[in-house]
């Protein structure tokens, strides 16, 4: 599966192998458990992030992995978003520090 991350004017294509989607279930569950305790989203603490907010949080992690050239983590984060938001083909990541402005992209 191809997932795209838009950061400013730059578009990154992330290839997420289908077998990774199944193999990453425990890693994705750990992400969910971490977010179950609440999350600092920019200047606001969100006690119970909803599905969209969780994807925005994970997109922020995706941004970090892209900037650090960590392809394995980028694939893991892209897979999380694709599984949690069926039909999403990518994310437009707000890199200014306001993760609530990150938007999911659909075909």
C-alpha positions in Angstrom: 0.0 0.0 0.0 1.2 3.5 -0.8 0.6 6.2 1.8 1.6 9.8 1.3 2.7 12.4 3.8 2.5 16.0 2.7 4.8 18.3 4.7 4.6 21.9 3.4 5.4 21.7 -0.3 7.1 18.3 0.0 5.3 15.0 -0.7 6.7 11.8 0.7 5.5 8.4 -0.6 5.7 5.7 2.0 5.4 2.1 0.9 3.7 0.0 3.6 3.9 -3.7 2.8 0.6 -5.6 3.4 2.4 -8.1 5.7 3.5 -5.2 7.9 -0.1 -4.2 8.6 -0.8 -7.6 10.3 2.6 -7.8 12.0 2.3 -4.4 13.5 -0.9 -5.0 15.4 0.9 -5.2 18.8 2.9 -2.1 18.1 -0.3 -0.2 17.2 -2.1 -1.5 20.3 0.8 -0.2 22.4 0.4 3.2 20.7 -3.3 3.1 21.6 -2.5 2.2 25.3 -0.1 5.1 25.5 -2.7 7.5 24.1 -5.4 6.1 26.5 -3.6 8.0 29.3 -4.2 11.3 27.5 -1.8 13.3 25.2 -0.3 16.7 25.0 -1.5 18.0 21.6 0.5 21.2 21.0 -0.7 23.5 23.7 -3.7 21.5 24.8 -3.8 18.3 26.9 -6.4 15.9 25.5 -7.5 13.4 28.2 -9.3 11.0 25.8 -8.1 11.4 22.2 -10.7 10.3 19.7 -9.8 8.4 16.6 -9.0 11.5 14.5 -6.9 13.0 17.3 -5.0 9.7 17.6 -4.2 9.8 13.9 -3.0 13.4 14.3 -0.7 12.3 17.1 0.6 9.5 15.1 1.1 11.8 12.1 3.3 13.9 14.3 5.3 10.8 15.0 5.3 10.1 11.3 6.7 13.6 10.7 9.6 13.0 13.2 10.4 9.6 11.5 10.5 11.2 8.1 12.8 14.0 9.3 15.1 11.5 11.0 15.0 9.3 7.9 13.6 6.4 9.9 11.8 4.4 7.3 10.8 1.5 9.6 9.0 3.9 12.0 7.5 5.8 9.1 5.9 2.6 7.7 4.6 1.7 11.1 3.0 5.1 11.7 1.5 5.2 8.2 0.1 1.7 8.7 -1.5 2.8 11.9 -3.3 5.7 10.2 -4.4 3.6 7.3 -5.9 0.9 9.5 -7.6 3.3 11.9 -9.1 5.6 9.2 -10.2 3.3 6.3 -10.0 5.1 3.0 -7.3 7.5 4.0 -4.5 7.7 1.5 -2.3 10.0 3.3 -1.9 13.0 5.7 -1.2 16.7 5.3 1.0 17.3 8.3 1.1 20.7 10.0 4.8 21.1 10.7 4.3 24.4 12.6 3.6 22.7 15.9 -0.2 22.7 15.8 -0.9 19.0 15.3 -4.7 19.6 15.4 -4.3 21.2 12.0 -3.0 18.0 10.5 -5.6 16.7 8.0 -6.3 13.2 6.6 -6.3 12.9 2.8 -8.9 10.8 1.0 -9.0 9.7 -2.7 
